[in-house]
Amino acid sequence: MESIVSIKPDLALTVSAIAALLLVYARHSPNLRESFSIGAGIIKFLIVLSMAPAVLAGGVIEFTLVTLLPGISISFRADALGLLFATTASFLWILATIYSIGYMRGLNEHAQTRFYACFAIALSSTIGVAFASNLFTLFLFYEILSLSTYPLVMHKQTAEAWKGGKMYLIYLVGASKSFFLAAMILTYMLTGTLDFSRGGMFGGIDASTMLTAIYVLYIAGLAKAAIMPFHSWLPAAMVAPTPVSALLHAVAVVKVGVFSILRIILDVFGVDLMQQLYLGIGTAIVASVTLVWASTYALAQDNLKIRLAYSTVSQLSYVILGAALLTPAAMAGGIIHVANHAFSKITLFFCAGAIYVAAHKTLVSELSGLAKKMPYTMAAFTIGSLSMIGVPLFAGFVTKWNIALGAIEAQQLIFVGVLLLSTVLNASYFLPIVYKAYFETAPATKDDEHIQEASPAIVVPIAITAAGTIAFGIYPDYFMQLIALTLG
């Protein structure tokens, strides 16, 4: 594997950090402020994309910013796994920014400069995690992400928002400081380094009880992945504006959680050690319980965003389940779900926001007949729902198909049953929304007479993410090439 020294990984995260400063500078000029935000998103995406040819050719792009101690540095590495995550996040940031402009202006939201600046810092730290070459760099940007998204969660500054923000911070920062940091220190004591290593960092170390404890600490410390019982922060964070919910659930926060778990499995422990210590099967069981429980709980939610939140808790566990099965097909299914879920779920949250802006409706029970007034929005919602269910030709099908094949390879048919059960549950909480919007008649009210599609700034990003959900269901080759390099 060829190593290429380049500043590009550092530039990719620096762009949005600089943008945050420019946004504050342009706080009195909304048009200039938002132009900076969109421009930074496009530049970031182009920088990330420029690294694709070298990585697809089998190379790894590296850059060390500073070495603090032997084996501890702030350094970056653009490999296939990191590029998959960074490509997804940087592209969706552009669409999320455009969407946010329509949403924030449509509702005349306060503190828009703070919103966009924190948004930019959050994406900067997300790219920092994607391209981290060691545990220290990952932990650093993981923490920055928690702190930068806190003002977004409590943006409305109501009592409910402050409560949700407090829970958000306690869970995420508390877990990482209590567990992840401890695991990282123990790892350094055992290995003398924090650098990721293909195949694992603990080669030649015979301390099964200690290594098992370290693994449990890592998983517990990554509360952003919303594994039970570290999931309650996620529904509580739904007090945030919808663009923030989309950011939390599709682009940044939860994806950083599951991406970090992928790094722990692949580059800290490695498949061989995971199998030797039986950590894969234990992780798969926890992921399966989370997957089914969260889907069941989603059935009872009438608030649309809360239903989507519990759906996210469930869907994140597909990434973890696939990785934990430790077979090539299952791991491919888990890894590609980082991108598949991102496009599908951001579509659903964008739709929820469009419904709120245009119709001021937040409950599933209020959506009867809405497809006649908002046909584009509900068509996109239907596409996102079918992907989450796993219908062929939509992105989610690629995920479930590969995980099922991997479970059969591993001779763990119980997890095929989990996938089938979860698919039934997915259909049970998504299809009634679609049915209600298309086939039920809404009671005639004066307020509903003027409902129409939201502004183009909202509808166009929805259309693009919905199109991506279909495109990656039919043609997932770019992501599958990166996954083949990751697992090869």
N, C-alpha and C positions, 0 to 999 in steps of 0.2 A: 504494500500500500504506500503510494508516493506521498510524501509530506511536502506541502507547499507553504512557505512563509508569506503571509499577506495580511495587510491591515484591514481587509474587507470585513471580516467578522466583527471587528471592533467598530468600524464605520457604520455597520448596519444597526447597531444599538445606539450609537452616538447621534445619529440623525434625528431621532425623535426626542432625545434629551435636549439637543440644541433647539428643536422646534418648541419645546415647552417654554424655554426662555423667550423665544420670539413671540409666542402666544401671549405671554404676560406683557411684553413690550407693546403689542398691538391691541391691548385690551379695550381701548376706546374706539377701535375701528373694526366692527364685526366682520366685514367683508375681507379685510386684510388678515385678520386673525384666522378665519376659516380657510383662507387661501394658503396660509402657512401650514395649517394642519393637513390639508389635502396634499399639498406639494411634498411635505415630509413623508407622507405615506407612500406616495409614488416613488420617491427617491429610494426609500428603504426597500421597497419591493424590487426595484431594479437592481440594487446592490445584491440582494439575496439571490435574485435570478441569475446574476452574472457569475455566481459561484457554481451554478448547476453543472455546466459542461465539465469542469475539473472533477467535481465529486462523482458525477455519473461515469467518468472515465476511471474511477477507482481511487482518486486522490483524496487527501484530507488537507484542508486549509487551516493553518495554525497561526496564532499570534499571541505572544506573551506581553502583557501590559506591565506587570511588575512582579518580582519574586520577593516574597515577604520572609520566608524561612525555607530551609531545604525541604522540598516536597510540598510546599504551600505557596501558591501563586495565584494572581488574578490573570487568567489566560483563557483563550478562546480556541475552539476547534470546530470547524464546519465539516462534519461528516454526514453520511447519508441520513441517519436518523434525525440529526439536528436540522438538516436542510428541509426534510419533510415537514417538520413542525414550523420552522421559520417561514417557509414558502406559504403555508396555510395562513399563519398569523398575519404576515405582512400584507398579503392580498386582501384578507378580510378586513384589515384595519382601514384600508382605503374606503371600502363600502360602508363600514360602520361609521366612519367620519362623515361621509355624505349623508347617510341616514340620520345621524345625530343632528346635523344642521337643520334638516326638515322637521325633526321631532322637537328639538329645543326651541326653534323659532315658532313652530306651530302652536306650542303651549306657552310661549313667552316665559320660559323658565328663567329663574334667577341664577346668578353666579356662573354664567356660561364660560367665562375665562378660566375660572378654577376647574370647571368640568373638563374643558379641552386640554388644559395643561396636565392634569392628573391622568387623563386618558393617554396622553403622549408618553408620560413617564412609565405608565403601566406597560405599554407596548415595548418601550426600550428595555425594561427589565425582563419582559417575556423573551425577547430575542437574546438577552444575556443568558437566560436559562437554556435556551435552545442550543446556543453555541458554547456553553461552559465546557471546559476541558477537564475540570476536576470538581470534587465535592465542595471545596471552599468557594469557588466562583459560583457554582449553582446555588449554594446556600445564601450567598450575599445577594444575588439578584432575586431569589425566592422571597427574601425578607423585604427588599425594596418594593416588590410587587404587592405584598400585603399592606405595606404602609401607604403606597400611592393609591391603592384602590379604596382604602377606608373612607376618604372624603367623598368618593363617588357613591358608596353605599349609603352614607348618611346625607346625601345631597339635599334632600327635601327639608332636613333639619326639624322634622316633627318629632314628637315623643317616640313614635313608633320607629322612625328612622334612626334616632339615637340608640334605641334599644337594639335594633338589628345590627347597627354598626358596631356596637359594643360586643355583641356575641360574635360577630365576624372576626374582630381583632383578637378576642380572647382565644377562640378556637385555633385560628391560623398561626398567630404569633406564639401563643402559649404552647401549642403542640410542637412547633419547630424548635423553640428554645428548650423545651423540656426533653424531647426525645431525639430529634434529628441531630442536634448539636452534640448530645452525648454519644450517639452512634458514630458521628464523624470523628470525635476525639479518640474513641476506642479504635476506630479504623486506623488512624494515624499511629497510635501506639503499637499496633500489631504489624503494620506494613512500612511505616516510615515515610509514607507518601499519601496524598489525596488524589493523585492523578488517575483518571479513568483508564482502564486497561481492557482491551478486547479479550473477552473470555473470563474476565474477573481479576480482582486485585489480591485475592487471598491464596494464591497458589502456594502449595507447600506448607500451609499452616494447618496443623492438626489440633483444632480446638472447637469441636462441634457444638458444644453447649454455648460457648462464648459467641460463636458466629451466628448461631440461631437467635440468641438474645439481641445481637447487633441488628440482625435483619428485622426483627420485630420492632425495635426502636426506630429504624428507618421508616417502616410502613406507618407506624403510629405518628411519626413526626410529620408526615406528608398529608395533613388534614385537607389540603386543597383537593385531593382525590375523592373526598367525601365517602370513604368507606365507613360502614357502620362500625362503631358508634360515633364516628367523627363527622357526621353529615348534617347536623341540625343547623349549622351556620348558613347552609346554602338556601333553604327555604326562607330563613329569616332575612337574608339579604335581598329578597324580592321587593323590599320597600324602596329599592333604588329605582331611578328612571329606567325605562325599557332598554335604551342603548347600553346602559351599564349592565343590565341583566344579560343582554346579548354578549357583552364583553366577558362577563364572569363565566357564562355557560358555554361559550363557543370558541372564543379567540384566546383568552389569556388564563384566567385564574385556575379553573378546574383542569384545563389542558396542561398547565404547568405541573399540577399535581400528578396526573397520570403519566405524563412524560418523564417526570423525575423517578417514578416507580419503574418505568421501562429502563432508565439508566441504572438504577440499583440492581435490577434483575440481570441486565445484559453486561454492564461494564464494571460493576462492583463485585457481584457474586459470580455471575456467569452461569450458563445452563448446567454444566457438569456439577458444580457445587450445589446448585439449587436442587438437582435430582438426588445427590448424595445425602443431603440433609432433609429430604422430603419437604422442602419449603414450598415447592410448586403446588402440591396437592392441598396443603393447608391454605395457601393464598387463594386457590381456586374455590375452595369451599366458602371462605369468607366473602369472596366476590359474588358467588352464586346466591348466598343469603341476602346480601345487599341488593342484588339485581332483582330478585323476586319480591322482597319486602317493599322496596321503594315503588315498584310497579303496582303492587297491590294498594299501597297508600295513595298513589296518584288517582286511582279510581274514585276515591271519595271526595276529591277536591273540586269545588265549583269555581273557585278563582282560577282563571286561565293561567296566569303566571305561576301560581303555586303548583298547579298540575304539571306545567312544563318543568318546574324546578325538581319535583320528585322524579319526573321522567329523566332528568339529567343525572340525578344520583344513580338511577338504574343503569343508564346508558354508559356512564363512566366505567362501570364494572365489566362491560364487554372488553374494554382495553386491558384491564387487569386479568380477567379470566383467560383471554387469549394468550397473554404473555405467560401466565402461570402454568398453562398446560404444557409448555416447553417443547412443543413439536413445531416444525417449520410452518405448517399451514396455519395452525392456531395462532402462533405468534404474528404471522403476517396479517391475519384477521384482526388481531388486537391492535397492532401498530397502525394499520390503515384506518382504523376507526377514529384515530386522532383527527384525521382530515375529514372522513365521512360524516362523523358526528358534528364537526365544526360547521360544515356547510348546511347540513340538515337542521341543526338546532338553531343556528343564527337566523335561518329562514323563518322558523316558527316564532322566535321572539320578535323578529322584525314585524311579522304579521300581527302579533299581539299588540305591539306598539302602534301600528297603523290603525288597528281597530279602536284603540283608546283615543288616539288623536282625532280620528274622523267621526267616531260614533260615541265616544266616552263610555264604552262598555268594557267591563273587566271580568264578568262572570260568564261561564259556559252557558248557563241557563238563559242568558240574554241574547244569544247569538242566532236565534231562529230567523231564517230567511235572509241572513246577512249577505249571502252569496249573490243575491240579485242586485244589491246596492254596491257591493265591493267585490266584483267578480275576479279581478286580478289578484287581490290579496288572498281571497279564499282558495283560488286555484293554487297559489304558491303554498298556502298552509296545507292543502291536500297533498302536494308533492312532498313536503317535509314530513308529513305524517306517514305516508306510504314508505318513505325511506326508513323512518324509525321502526316501523313494523317489520321491514325486511322484504318488501315486495320486489321481485326481479325487475331489473332495468333501473332501479334506484340505488343510490350509494350504499345504504344500509344492508342491502342484500349481499354485497361483496364481503362485508364484515361477517355476517352470520354464516354464510356458506363456508368461508375459510375456517372459522372457529369450529363449526360442526365437523368439517373434515379432519381438523387437528385433534378434536376429541376422539374421533374414531381411530385415528392413528395412535393415540395414546391409550387406546382401549379403555376409555373412560366414558362409557355410554350414558352414564348418569348426567353428564354435562350436556349431552345432546338433548336429553329430556328437559334440562333447565332452559336451554335455548328455545325449545318448542313452547314451554310454559310461558316464558317471558314474551314470546311473540304473540301468544293469545292475549296476554295481559296488555301488551302494547296496543293491539287492535281494539281492546275493550275500552281504553281511555282516549284513543284518538278518533276512531271512526264515529262515535256518537257526536263529536263536535262537527265533523264533516257532514254527517246526516242532518243534523239540526240546521246548519247553515244553508244546505241545498234543498232539503225536502220538507222542512217545517215552515209554517206560515207565522210570521210575527204578528202580534196584536198591533193594530193600527194606532199610532200615537203621533201627536204633533211633532215631537222632537225627532222622530225617526224619518220624517218626510224629507229632510234635507241631508240625510246621510249620503255621502259619495266617497269615492276613493280619496285617499290622502294625497298630498302633493307629490309631484314627480321625484323630488329629492328622497322621499320615503319609498315610493313604489318601484323606482328603477333598481335600487340595491336589492330589494326583495326579489325582483325578476331575475337578477344576475345570480344570486345565491341559489334560487330554485333551479335555474338552468344548470348551475354547477352540480347540484345534487343529482340531476339526471345524467349529466356528462360523465361524472365519476362512477356512476353505476354501470354505464355502458363501456367506458374507456378509462380504466384506472391505471393504465400502463406507467405513467410517470411515477406515481407513488409506489407501484409494485417494483419498479426498477430500483428505487431507493431502498425499499425493504429487502430486496434480494441482496444488495450490497451490505446492508446492516446485518443480515443473518448469515451471509456467505463466509 
